[in-house]
Amino acid sequence: MADHGHSASDIPQMDYREHERTYQGFIHFSEVGTAACLAIVAALAVGGTKHAWGIAIIGTLLTLVATGIGIASKSIGWRAPAVPLVLMLLALLLVSAPH
């Protein structure tokens, strides 16, 4: 094998604290993003099946705002976009399609 001139003392130590912080950030973003995607899918379902595109647009805008809040606040997290998700699921159940 070729010797690249590296020794064990050349390799920097792993920064476990930074690694853990990055991992927690990834998990946080994944949770909030999943809830936001579900809320947008529910809004599209309201618009597509109930032909209530106004409600779907409002739900999408609420989801965008709630996602920003959820990403900014680790204590709220995925619960922020879960609120528009629940509202869109209720709209899906309660809004009657035009005949």
Helices and strands as residue ranges (DSSP letters): G 8-10, H 16-50, H 53-72, H 79-94
